[in-house]
Amino acid sequence: MQRSSLAALALALLLVTAGCNGLALGDGGDGGDGSDGGDGATGSALPGVEDGEVTNTTALLAAHQQGLVDAGFENRVRVNATVVQQDRVTDVQRSQQTVVEAGGGEYQYRTVNGGGSGFVRFDHWGNRSVWVTRGQVGNTTRYQVRDQAAPMRSLSGAALLGTYLNGSAATAAETREEDGRTLTVFETTTPPADANALPVNRSQVEAYEARFVVDSQGRIHTFVAEGSYELRGEVRTFRIGYETQRLDAPSVSQPDWTGEALRNRNG
C-alpha cells in the first residue's frame, strides 16, 4: 500500500503540469499566432528568415503553428537524454503523439515519460472549453479536468521547437521539391541558449547539430537535434526529434474514459 500511495502522490503532482510545457528537458518554449509565407530558393521568403538565416524564431514558429492548426494535423515528438533525478543519473525517454482537428476545435494526445522507476502515461482530450487528462502509473489512475483548452503552442510543437531554435542562427542548406511542396532544409551547430533545453549540472554541449525542414508556409515538417555533454564525469548523448506526420484534417473522437472524469470532476 505504501508503494501505491507514493505512486498516487507522484501522479497527482505530475498531473498539475502534464501537457503544459512541451517536452523539452525543462520548461519554456516559444509560440504564438502568425501568418503564412512564400517560397524562396534560399528560404529567405519564409517567415522569420532573412538572407537564408533564421532571424526571428517567434515569426517562424507562429507560421508553423497557424499552418498546422488551419490544416489539422498529427505530429510526434521524441526526447532521449540522460538526466539527474533524485540525485541519480537516469536515462529518460519522453514522447508525445498529438492529433488536432482543422481549426483546433478538438484534439487528443498521449504523453509518455519513461526512465528511472518506470513509465508514466498521460492521455488527453479536449476542445476550446475543456481539457481532460488521465494519468497512469502502474495500476494507479488519476484524472484532471480543466476549464480551458490545452496550449496550442504545445500541441503544435512550437513550445518545444522554440526551446532549441531561439538564438540558433540556423541557415538554409538546400531547397528541394517533394510531393508538390517546396521544402527548405536548415542547419545549425549553435547549441540552444535556453537553459531549459538541456539538463542542469551538465558540461558544455559538444558535437551539437540541429537540422529541420520547413515548407513554403513556414510549417516545420521534421526537426532533429543531437549532441553530447558531460554529466557527473561521463559523456552522455541526447536526441530531440519532431515530425509533422499528417496535414489532412484528421478527425478526433471523444474517448470513453473522459466520461468518468467529467462526471467525477467535483468528487
Secondary structure, DSSP 8 states (H G I E B T S, - for coil): -HHHHHHHHHHHHHHHHTTTSTTSSSS-------------TTSTTSTTEETTEE--HHHHHHHHHHHHHHH-EEEEEEEEEEEEETTEEEEEEEEEEEEE-GGGSEEEEEEEEEETT--EEEEEEEESS-EEEEEEETTEEEEEEESS---HHHHTSHHHHHHHHTT---EEEEEEEETTEEEEEEEE------TTSS-TTB---EEEEEEEEEETTS-EEEEEEEEEEEETTEEEEEEEEEEEEE-S-------THHHHHHHTTT-
